[in-house]
Amino acid sequence: MEIRRFSRVLKDLFRPSPYPPSWPGRGESLNLGDTPKPPAKGLRPSALPLLHQPVRGFLLRAGIIIIILAAVACDTGAAPTATPTATPPPSPTISAPTTSPEPTPPPFLPSLGAIVEKVKPSVVSILVEKQVRVYGFFGSGVQTQQVSGTGVIFDPRGYIVTNNHVVEGATTITVTLTDELTFEAELVGRDPTSDLAVIKIPGEDYPAIRFADPEKLRVGDWVIAIGNALDLLGGPTVTLGIVSALDRVISTSDSLLTDLIQTDAAINPGNSGGPLLN
């Protein structure tokens, strides 16, 4: 809008004068006795008809400069100035605190059920009858005594290992399997020094347990004891423990037992001859 007004003023200032050159103000002074002729119809008189030409030119230039400055000032003042907006500082990025992973708990001892189910058919109950001499007030006599123990099938052909003190002096040896089958066993051999004995039942294809390598056994290893504890009905009893010591030596009334394994697994009467499993 200001530029249009400025352009219109310039057009008016530089519009050619409708008066003749002899009109006062066009190079000659005005004679007060002369009467100026009016401008032709439809023509607009100059803005400064009565001034001397040099003065008029000076004023024209001064007016142009003033108008230019006013136009520039108006244009500068009218232009809206952008209000600087404060840029907010970037929000700090807060990362979630990193937590160190929890230590993995030590693995628990797995269930022993699979081991028990695997070896249970190889563990047998042994019932031995012995003739024992007893002494009383009226003299002595022979009495039949029953002793219970445990054995392990180590050969599919029916060979069973047990303790010597279980079968020593036996008149009959009865072996009962886990499936309640009962056999009369014969004594194959025994060794009082090591307190071991081997008996055999008729038949073949029995489930057998192989012997472990004693050199790989370490103190602190888990072990399982299975046996006919207290001659209880319902199958063998299972207890758990560790290897407490190796190469123990025990002196008995009959011999000196060496290379023994000490364990804290519960061993009850009737467990004699039972296996200690790794």
Secondary structure, DSSP 8 states (H G I E B T S, - for coil): -HHHHHHHHHHHHTS--SS-TTSTTSSS---TTS------TT----S-TTS-HHHHHHHHHHHHHHHHHHHHHHHHHHS--------------------------------SHHHHHHHGGGEEEEEEEEEEEEEETTEEEEEEEEEEEEEEEEETTTEEEEEHHHHTTEEEEEEE-TTS-EEE-EEEEEETTTTEEEEE-S-S---------GGG--TT-EEEEEE-GGG-SSS-EEEEEEEEEEEEEEE-SS-EEEEEEEE-S---TT-TT--EE-
